[in-house]
Amino acid sequence: MEDTRIARASVPALDNILGKTFPVLDHGHVRVIDYMGDDAAIVQAARVSYGAGTKQVHEDRGLIRYLLRNAHTTPFEMCKLKLHIRVPMDCWRQWIRHRTASVNEYSTRYSEAIADQQSTLPGEWRTQATQNKQGSEGFLATDTGKALTAAEEHFHQTASDLYHSRLESGVAREQARKDLPLSTYTEAYWAIDLHNLLHFLQLRMDGHAQYEIRQYATLIGEEIVSQWVPSVWEAFKDYRVNATRLSGLEKELLRLLIAGEQTAAKDWLIARGWFNPKTGKKSREAKEVESKLEELGLEMCL
């Protein structure tokens, strides 16, 4: 009888960091617990549908780049990564919105809450962004930050004392925890396939993502995914991270600008309500396309 056993995919670079603690923020971390698949597993899954003999047509790296470039997602779902993460609650709220992972979180009903809380240094207090209602830009003066940090330390200590006094009084853990701040750290095992992990990284590594979760995403991408599936990581940076997506309307405008038809381009912007010549105001969409044009070395000429 033919022996059909196969060896489990092994990536030495990732094996070398299994269980290694990568620190994030002041008390957070990321650790690789397990993984399944590698670059070759993606190629193998894709070639099942291509049929035999295609290896002569498509070189592995080229096939991976083709798949990612053209949004063929299922081959990337054949690879999975399991992480142990330690993250502040407010950051975890954003993280858990990605509902495509399997999650098991530390329970503060079963165990006492983790004592660590994320603290902010005097020079780290960010100001509210003027254009992005959910983002930040710039920093407050350090003198102001010192007062805010001192108040934060006092609040953290008060919240911790209140929590432990409740426990000592016999209050159930599930109720004693209710006034703990969102800066309290939690831990979880987080297992996700590569397709959905790349989606998570694309959103959370972006400059518009909150700073704290961006630190986790960047570490996962640059320190872990790059070691696990290097060909995928290379393609991901080329076709997702460093790519510029254009809508149908944006391509219309781009054609006018490339052709040097500045007057027609301005009329086009006015007709679609992207630019008001009386007030000089640009719509959000106009500002977005202006940013994309700058990346391409072009100007909107308004």
Secondary structure, 3 states (H helix, E strand, C coil): CCCCCCCCCCCHHHHCCECCCEEECCCEEEEEEEEECCHHHHHHHHHHHHCCCHHHCCCHHHHHHHHHHCCCCHHHHHCEEEEEEEEEHHHHHHHCCCCCCEEEECCCCCCCCCCCECCCCHHHCEEECCCCCCCEEEECCHHHHHHHHHHHHHHHHHHHHHHHHHHHCCCCHHHHHHHCCCCEEEEEEEEEEHHHHHHHHHHHCCCCCCHHHHHHHHHHHHHHHHHHCHHHHHHHHHHHHCCCCCCHHHHHHHHHHHCCCHHHHHHHHHHCCCEECCCCEECHHHHHHHHHHHHCCCCCCC
